[in-house]
Amino acid sequence: MNKLDEMYAAKERHVKEIGELMAKDPDSGVESADYVKAGVSEYVRIAYWGGESVYINVTINLLGAIHKEMVREVYGSGAHGKVESLPLVLYVAGLFDGKEAGK
């Protein structure tokens, strides 16, 4: 595994761990969090109980910045990198199922 692959794997683990911690907090409303790599772009998907999902653009962010964005989204006033045009993001990542359009 090269250094770039190691970095992506570390980001994926970090997002999953933070998502698991947030899911344990009943006040967060978080069901899960996932790291999504779509070409050269990187996103965090936060799934809330009730079916809503939010995507945050974290392309080239370090682990600390990803953590801050997740906390801003869940506990603050929204992530700076929040993506509004989700159908395109989901399509590029091969994750579009039609349920999350416009969320």
JOSULRA-V438803 format. One record per backbone hydrogen bond with DSSP energy under -0.5 kcal/mol. NH is the residue of the N-H (numbers start at 1). CO is the residue of the C=O. Records with the same first field share a line. If there is no record, write none. Layout:
# JOSULRA-V438803
NH = CO / CO
This chain:
# JOSULRA-V438803
6 = 2
7 = 3
8 = 4
9 = 5
10 = 6
11 = 7
12 = 8
13 = 9
14 = 10
15 = 11
16 = 12
17 = 13
18 = 14
19 = 15
20 = 16
21 = 17
22 = 18
23 = 19
24 = 20
25 = 21 / 22
26 = 24
28 = 25
29 = 25
31 = 47
32 = 47
34 = 45
36 = 43
38 = 36 / 41
39 = 37
41 = 38
43 = 36
44 = 56
45 = 34
46 = 44 / 54
47 = 32 / 45
48 = 46 / 52
49 = 29
51 = 48
54 = 46
56 = 44
57 = 81
58 = 42 / 56
59 = 42
61 = 58
66 = 62
67 = 63
68 = 64
69 = 65
70 = 66
71 = 67
72 = 68
73 = 69
74 = 70
75 = 71
76 = 71 / 72
78 = 72
82 = 79
83 = 55
86 = 84
88 = 85
89 = 85
90 = 86
91 = 87
92 = 88
93 = 89
94 = 90 / 91
95 = 90
96 = 90
103 = 100
